[in-house]
Amino acid sequence: RKHRKFRGRLRFANGLVFTGPFVSGHDLSSFGSFMFQNGDVYIGQHDGHNRDGFGEYRYSNGQRYVGRWRQNRRHGQGEFYYADGGVYSGEFRDGKRNGSGEYRYPNGFVYSGGWVGNA
């Protein structure tokens, strides 16, 4: 049986809104955008329930993350843009800065090196 694809919008009972392609009328495709009640927005790959793969998360407070996700957590290579102008570029594991990376402070200073659990 051939699967039909179409674009649409689905509003969940908790206020979450998915916009993107659907397959066979009810299954979410593996890419789309999610708008949360607090104003946060995720655009990218997902597994139907979790952010999974590559995507961008825009926080309502002005912060932004662009990179790899696994089970709703930042995981793999990515960049986190802080509201104060600082930028971390490097590895994440289970939602935290972990591995090699670089932090560019708003004042121009740069730290480059290893990270363990955000420190």
C-alpha positions in Angstrom: 0.0 0.0 0.0 1.4 3.4 -1.0 1.8 6.0 1.8 0.4 9.5 1.1 2.3 12.5 2.4 0.8 15.9 3.1 1.5 19.0 5.3 -0.6 20.0 8.2 -0.8 21.2 11.7 -1.7 19.1 14.8 -2.5 20.6 18.2 -2.0 18.3 21.2 -4.1 18.4 24.4 -1.1 19.8 26.3 -0.9 22.8 23.9 2.1 21.6 21.8 1.6 22.3 18.1 3.3 20.2 15.4 3.6 21.7 11.9 5.0 19.6 9.1 4.5 16.6 6.8 2.2 13.7 7.8 2.4 10.2 6.3 -0.9 8.2 5.6 -3.0 10.9 7.3 -2.0 10.4 10.9 1.7 9.6 11.4 4.1 12.5 11.9 7.0 12.5 9.4 10.5 12.5 10.8 11.0 16.3 10.3 8.9 19.3 11.4 8.4 22.1 13.8 7.1 22.0 17.4 5.8 25.1 19.2 5.5 24.8 22.9 3.1 26.7 25.2 6.0 28.7 26.8 7.0 30.1 23.3 9.9 27.8 22.7 10.2 26.4 19.2 12.0 23.3 17.8 12.6 22.8 14.1 14.2 19.6 13.0 14.3 15.8 13.1 12.4 13.8 15.6 11.2 10.2 16.1 7.5 11.2 16.6 7.9 11.7 20.4 11.5 13.1 21.0 13.9 15.5 19.4 16.2 13.1 17.7 18.8 13.9 14.9 19.7 17.4 13.8 17.6 20.4 14.8 17.4 23.9 16.1 15.7 24.8 19.4 14.8 28.5 20.0 14.2 29.3 23.6 11.7 32.0 24.5 14.4 33.8 26.6 16.5 34.4 23.5 18.9 31.5 23.8 19.3 29.0 20.9 20.8 25.6 20.3 21.7 24.2 16.8 23.0 20.7 16.6 22.5 17.0 17.3 19.8 15.6 19.6 19.1 12.2 21.2 15.9 11.5 23.1 15.2 15.2 23.7 18.7 16.0 24.9 21.5 17.9 23.3 23.9 15.1 22.3 26.8 15.2 19.8 28.1 18.3 18.0 26.3 21.5 18.4 26.4 25.2 19.2 24.6 26.9 22.1 24.0 30.7 21.8 23.4 32.3 25.2 21.2 35.3 25.8 24.2 37.4 27.0 26.0 36.8 23.7 28.3 33.9 24.8 28.6 31.0 22.4 29.6 27.4 23.2 30.6 25.3 20.1 31.5 21.7 20.6 30.4 18.3 22.0 27.4 17.6 24.2 26.4 14.5 26.0 23.0 13.9 27.7 22.2 17.6 27.5 25.4 19.0 28.9 28.7 20.3 27.5 30.9 17.3 27.5 34.0 16.6 25.5 36.1 19.1 23.5 34.6 22.5 22.9 35.1 26.2 22.8 33.3 28.9 24.7 33.4 32.5 23.4 32.6 35.0 26.1 30.7 38.2 25.3 33.8 40.2 26.2 35.9 38.4 23.5 37.8 35.9 25.8 37.8 32.4 24.5 38.2 29.1 26.4 39.1 26.1 24.3 39.5 22.6 25.8 37.8 19.8 27.6 34.4 19.9 29.3 32.9 17.4 31.8 29.2 17.9 32.8 29.0 21.6 31.8 32.3 22.5 33.6 
